[in-house]
Amino acid sequence: MTGIYPLPENPTSADIIRRSIVAHPSLFREALINQAAMHDDYSQLTINARAAQGADASKLACLRAYDFVGCDNLTDDERAAEICKDCGTMVVALNVACKLQCLPAHIRTAAAVSWEDSK
């Protein structure tokens, strides 16, 4: 991929998340908050206790990613690495980053599948 913030040929989840941190941190954080709100709404509306628990976990993962993106005492690489330490946090951040970057689903899937290898 060409451009001012290029990705490697086979980007990891950390590569994709880092690109959103570098290219548009405010927009990335706003999108993470919006995603957290969507999960919160779902957890409040569903009558299925397990679904509500999953939605709450996703909401908290979004908020963790939001906090790491805004952490001033970390470098961009460290922010991405912290987000990628936890699978749930990585997944929500990766989904949001891929949407913001208009990346196709196969790139997101390949990055998510290779998560264990990139830690």
N, C-alpha and C positions, 0 to 999 in steps of 0.2 A: 504494500500500500504506500502510495506516495503522499507527500504533504509535509506540513511543518512538524507534525507529531507522528512520525511513521511507526507502524507496528512491524514486528518481525513476521516472517512468512507464516510461522505457526505460533501465534501469540498465546501466552499463558493467561490465566485469569488475572494475575498480577500485572502483566503488560497492559491489558485492556483497562483495568481499573486505574492504573497509574496514568494512562493517557487521559482519562476523564479528570483526574486530580490536577494534572498539569494544564490541560486545555481549557477547562471550564469548571473550576472548583465550586463556585457559587451556584451554578446551574445544577451541578451534580448533587450538591447538598440539598437544594430545593427539591429535586426529583426524588431523593431518598426520603425526605419528609413527606412528600405527597404519597409515596409508596407505603410508608409507615401508616399514614392516615387511612389509606385504602384497607390495609390489613386490620387496623383497629376497627373500622366500620364493619368489616366482615365478622370479626370476633364478637361484636355486639349484636349483630343481626341473626347469626346462625343459632339454631337450636341444638346443633350437634356439638357436644362437649369436646370431642377430639378435634373437630375442625376449628373450634374456637381456640383451643390450646395451640394448634399449629399456626393459626393466624396471629396469636399473641407472640409466639416465638419469632415469626417473620417480622412483626412490628419491631420487636426488640433488636433483631439483627439489623434492620434498617437504621435504627437509632445509634447502634454501635458504629456502623459504617459512617454515619453522619458525623459522629464525634471524632473518629480517626481522620476523616478528610479535613476537618477544621483544626486539628491539633498542630499548633504553631511550633512546638519544640521537636517535631519530626520532619525528616526530609520527605520528599514525594515518594521515594522508594520505600522508606520505612512505613509511611502511611499505607501504601498498597500491601506491603508485607504483613502489617498488623491485621488489616482487613482479611487477608487470605489465610491467616492462622486458623480461623474457625470456618468450617464448611458452610454453615448456615449464613453467616455474615458475608462470606465470599459469594454465595449464590445470589443473594438479593442485590449486592453491589454490582456483580457481574451483569445481571439482567438489566439493571438500570443503566449501567455504563454502555452496554451494547445497544440499548434503545437510543440513548443520546448520540451515539456515534453511527447510528444506522447500519450496524453490522448485521450480516445475515445470521440466521439461526444456526447454521452449521459451524460457524466460527465460535459462537457462544457455547455450543454443545461440546466441541473439541476442547475448548479451554476449561470447561467445567469437568469434563471426563479426565483430563490430565492434571487435575488439582493436586492429587497425592504426589505426583512426580515433581511438581514445581515448588513444594514446601521446603 
